[in-house]
């Protein structure tokens, strides 16, 4: 029987030598995994876990997610090799609050740099030099009001915010890209420096480049901003074409 020394170099750096990125999803989520695989650069690993939630998407149900975040994060590469861990829900991360979410993620994955989806959006808007934003969402009005307040507290001016008043993740994932484009165009205002389409469940990534051309301004969408954020936190400067100004130029 051959021993290890007979095999030459037994180990290499594996498939993901550049970075390993972890995402804590809602248990109802169906869009983010596809989008992260679509956007990831070569040599970057993307790893997923889920925190429990009911299909109802409301202030109450999203806020309750905090109780399961540390447990969920702890299941991502428990050998300590994870570089970044992100809570991948825009609305819940702002309802719970970035600081609280980051604390829970750090308890579960202490060796990884923690972030949230809303953190990536805010940093992305700052990278674009944007302050006045029009916001399109699939959410209930109660969530939209909290989102507008949160972004204004972070220093942004909300020109307009409009939602579809959906309360099921199972419906949000089925909103057509064409309908998302119409919603974004309807909420846009002449004084808005950018449009933010909020929600990782929406398939905005399919049309974000086209929307920028149509509206003549930057368009941020949740999953685009999330990948940009986790890559930069991992120390990677890859520029990704075809998915908007943020990933292409920043």
N, C-alpha and C positions, 0 to 999 in steps of 0.2 A: 504494500500500500504506500502511495506517495505521501510524503509529509509536506507541509507548507513550504519548506525551504526548496523543495524540488520544483515548485511552480513559478519561481521568479517573483515578480511583484504581485502580491496577492490582492492588494486593494488599490483603487484609484479614488478620484474625488466623486464618483457617482455621476448621476445625470444632472444634478443641480448644484454645481460647484460655485455658482455666482451668488445665489441667495435662495433662501427658503422662506416663503411667505405664507402666513396662516390667516384664515378668515373664519370668524364665528358668525354663522348665518342664522336667520329665523328658521324654525323647523318647517315652515311652509314655503320657503324660498325656492324658486325654480329658474331664475335667470342669471344670477351672479356667477355660478360656476362656469357656465358656457362663456360668459364675457371675460372672465379672468384667464381661462385657457386661450381664448382668442387673442388677448392682449399681451400675454407674458412673453418676454424675450427668451431667446435660446439660453439654456443653462440656468433658468430660474424655475424653482418648484413652487407650485401653488397647492395648498393643503386646506381641507375644509372640515368643519365640525358644525354642529347645530345646537342652539339653545331652544328650549321648548317654548312654544306659544300656540294659542288657539288661532284659528283662521281669521277671527275678528281682529281688525286693525283699528284700535282706538287708543286714546291716551292711557286708559287704564291697562289694557292688555300689553301694550308696548312697554309701559313703565315696569310691569311685573317681570320683564325679562332679566332685570338686574340680578335676580336671585340665582340664575343658572349660568351666568357668564364665566365665573371662575372655574366651575366644573368643566364647562365646555372647552375653555381654553386649555385646560390641563391635559386634554386628550390629543392635542396637536404636538407631534414629535416630542414626546416626553423625555427623549435623550438630551434635550437642551440645545439642539442644533437649529431651532427656529430663529430666524433673524428678526422678523416683524410679525406682530399679531394685530389684526384689525377687526373691530366689531362692525360687521357689514350691514348695518341698517341705518339709513339716513335719519328717519323720523325718531326711532327709538333712541339713537345716540344723543339727540338733542333733548328729548324728553327726560331721559335719565340724567343727562349732563356729562360732558366729556370727562371731567375729573373723576366722577364716580365710576364711569365705564373703564377708564384707564386703570384705576385702582383695582377693579375686579379682574381685568385681563392680566395685570401684573401678578396678582395672587396665583392665577392659574398657570401662567407661562412667564416666570420671573426672569428668564434669560433673554426674552424677546423684547424689542422695542414696541410699546403699545400705541395704538392710534384708533380713531373711530372714523366712520364714513363722513360724518359732518365735519370733522377736523380736516380731512383731505379736501373737502369742498371749499372750506374757508381759506385754507392755505393756497388752493388753486386760484381762487379769485384774487387773492393778494398777489400771487405771482403774475397774474395778468394785469395788475394795476387797476382793478375794477372796484368801484365803491357803490354805484347805483345798479341794482339788479332787479330784473323781472323774474318771477318764480312761477313755474308751472308744476303741479303735483297731481297725483291721483287721490289725494287724501280727503278725509272729512274736514269740514271747516274748523272744528276744534283743534285739529292738528296743524292746519295751516296757520291759525292765529299764533300758536306756540312757536312755529317755525319762523314766522315773520319777527316776532319779539326776540327770539334767540339770535337771529342774524343781525338785527338792529343793535342789540346789546354788544355784539361783536364788532360793531363799527360800520356796518353796511346800511345803505338806504334802500328800502324795498319800494320800487316804483309801482309794482302791482304783484299780487299773488292770486292764483286761481287754481282750484282743484276740481277733480271729477266727482268728489263725494262718494268714493268707493270705500267699502269697509271690509272687503275680503281680499286677501293676497291672491286667492285663486282667480279673482277678476282682474287684478292689477297686471298679472303676468299675461293676460289675454288682450290687453289694450293694443291695438294695431299700431305699428310704427307710423302709419299715415295719420291716424288719430292723434298720436303724440305730437306730430309735426303741426297739425292744425291747432292744438292746444297751445303750443309754444308760440306760434305766430299770433294767436289771439291775445295772449298775455303780454306780449312785447309792447314796449312804449318807446317813443322817440328819445326820451331822456335816459333810457336804460342803456348802460354801457355793455351789458352782457345779459344773456338769458340763462337761468339755471333750471334745468328739468330735474326735479327731485324724485328719488326713489330708485333703489337698486332693482326692484322687480320690473320696472318698465324697460322695454327694449329700445331705449333711446340711442344706444350705441350704434344701432343699425343705420341711423339717419343723422347723426350729429354733424358729420362733415357737410352733408347736403343742407342741413339747417343753417349752418354758419354762412354758407354762400347765399341762401335765400334771405336771411335776416341782415346780412352785412355786418355782423358783430360776433364776438366769441360766444359759443354755447358750451356751458359746463353741464355734464350729466353725471349722475352719482357714480356709476361704475368706471367711467373714464377718469374722474378725479381720484377715486379710490386707488386704482392701479398706479396712477402718477405719484400719489402720496407714498404708497408702500415701497415703490421702487426708489424714490429719493431717500426715504428713511433707511433703506438697505444700502445706501451709498452708491446706487446705480444711476447713471445719467443717460440711459437710452432714450432716444427720440423715436416715437412710433408714428408712422404716417397713416393717414386715412381716418383718424378719429378725433379731429378737432385741433385747434390751436394749442391747447394746453399740453397735450402729449407730443405734438409735433415740434413745438418751439421752446418749451420750458423744461 
